[in-house]
Amino acid sequence: MRIKTGGQHQGWTVVHQARRAWRGSFEGVWLGVEESAGHWMVGRQHDGQSMDDGFDADGNWATSRHFRERNEYLNMRRALAAYDEEAQNASDVWNGMWDQRAHEAVARHLAHRVPFPAPVRLSAGWIGRGLTDHHPPRGSTFPLDGPEAKYELIRYLQGQTRFDEIVTEPGSVSEEEAYQLAINATGPIRFVCRGVTFYLGE
């Protein structure tokens, strides 16, 4: 059977998945989150003969790795690293665009986790480390619908926090706090993480 990205599957929200043909068979992987608990999971689909047989008739998959610490941010980071590794182990699933597409899927999922109470248009941007408001933003968008602006903000944040180590600088919020601020935003917001200023503005 085939499962739907963005839908619920055995208690998990399917954030991203991929399946490819390789030498006469198909291999695939998928990434899920149990939002109420903040747990993340990386699953390996069954090897099969089509795009539709990665899950058996009961919706089960081949193997999985679970990330169940109390800190969802760390669970997410570790799951993304494991997901990349699992995709590379699944023959032709991984390709040059894999990393970008997986992170985009996570950002889109996080951006829609907290809905906006009313339609709003915002721009997303960031100002480089040590620069002030008098300097032009290093990245900035035109005004976008709220969820799309939040998605762009999370993508900017991902770009600055992709290193293995977790860094907190004086005057900056932690990376975990930065993600929570971005996820929960329903209007203009501004914060500093790793010395970089991130914002949503009207």
MOMO-V888979 format. One record per residue. OMEGA is omega as a letter, one per 20 degrees, with the letter a starting at -180 (999 if undefined). Layout:
# MOMO-V888979
{{OMEGA} {OMEGA}}
This chain:
# MOMO-V888979
{{r} {r} {a} {r} {a} {a} {r} {r} {a} {r} {a} {r} {a} {a} {a} {r} {r} {r} {a} {r} {r} {r} {r} {r} {a} {r} {a} {r} {r} {a} {a} {r} {r} {a} {a} {a} {a} {r} {r} {a} {r} {a} {r} {r} {r} {r} {a} {a} {r} {r} {a} {a} {r} {r} {a} {a} {r} {r} {a} {r} {a} {a} {r} {r} {a} {r} {a} {r} {r} {a} {a} {a} {r} {r} {a} {a} {a} {r} {r} {r} {r} {r} {r} {r} {a} {r} {r} {r} {a} {r} {a} {a} {a} {r} {a} {a} {a} {a} {a} {a} {r} {r} {r} {a} {r} {r} {r} {r} {a} {a} {a} {a} {r} {a} {r} {a} {r} {r} {r} {r} {a} {r} {r} {r} {r} {r} {a} {a} {r} {r} {a} {r} {a} {r} {r} {r} {r} {r} {r} {r} {r} {r} {a} {r} {a} {a} {r} {r} {r} {r} {r} {r} {r} {r} {r} {a} {r} {a} {a} {a} {a} {a} {a} {a} {r} {a} {r} {r} {r} {r} {a} {r} {r} {r} {r} {r} {r} {r} {r} {r} {a} {a} {a} {a} {r} {r} {a} {a} {a} {r} {r} {r} {a} {r} {r} {r} {r} {a} {r} {a} {r} {999}}
